[in-house]
Amino acid sequence: MDTAALSDTAALFARLGLDPDAMQSGDLEVRTPITGEVIARVPSSSAADIDAAIRRSEAAFDEWRDVPAPRRGELVRLLGEELRAAKDDLGALVTLEAGKITSEALGEVQEMIDICDLAVGQSRQLFGKTMPSERPGHRLAETWHPLGVVGVISAFNFPVAVYAWNTALALIAGDTVLWKPAEATPLTALATDALLARAVQEVGAPAGLHHMLLGDRAVGQALVDPCRVRPEVPGQ
């Protein structure tokens, strides 16, 4: 890329909460499909990174599950506000990294915002049924419980929207999330993670409720093989 393009990309990273210098220090090359040029190099997650992320997610789940659902919804509401503020920049990064035209990229970020709005409403509607019982003096009640640590594995062609569909609902349900994005689109994932981290800090949620795992298919395989998380693979 020419000097101007590199400068513009670094400024975009910085506005989204990414350290431009750190975006050039890893083993995973990120190329823009627009020109084929390398725009970043980010570190892949090691086996030790994956194990540590799972442990932190499990610890955060023990705390997060006990937070009242409307309060969990407040976290997702704040994420939606962060996405609104960063919509143009995140959309530009989707274009740069995934090659989508601007309207498609912005539309994908809007889908993230829309699912956050839906999830906030759902956080006050986690209803359970009450049913008559055949036993005198008894009633049956249905209660929904969080699953635990949820793994989200997303594809390159929808680098952020499909992730958000899963994550917004998982968070309001009391689950914690491990996200393994496509190896072709780690930058949009890192930017989204940075936006969520701001919301986590503002609401005072456990810091370990969301983790990123970067790399190729081996990282995704390591995430699901031990059966330590409940994978959510969109489209399957």
Buried (B, 14 or more C-beta within 10 A) or exposed (E): EEEEBBEBBBEBBEBBBBEBEBBBEBEBEBEBBEEEEEBBBBBBBEEEBBEBBBEBBBBBBEEBBEBEBEBBBBBBBBBBBBBEEBBBBBBBBBBBBBBBEEEBBBBBBBBBBBBBEBBBEBBEEBEEEEEEEEEEEEEEEEEEEBBBBBBBBBBBEBBBBBBBBBBBBBBBBBBBBBBBBBBBBBBBBBBBBBBBBBBBEBBEBBEBBBBBBBBEEEBBEBBBEEEBBBBBBBEE
